[in-house]
Amino acid sequence: MATAAAVFPKAMPNAQKVYEVSRADLPVSCPLPDMMLWNSHPRIYLPIEATGRAKCPYCSADFVLVN
């Protein structure tokens, strides 16, 4: 499976509401590393490992861990 960086090349922040990420993408941050940060919220790291899901408290984007 492609990594989040490959699936969302230079994506605008928060362009989607659900992002699928793999274990290779850990640790997961919002916005994702390849998103343009100039018009987004501060980067935060999301605790997704335990449950496989996380929600960004700034933009409400959902992240789902896929294997």
Secondary structure, 3 states (H helix, E strand, C coil): CCCHHHHCCCCCCCCCCEEEECHHHCCEEECCCCCCCCCCCCCEEECCCCCCEEECCCCCCEEEECC
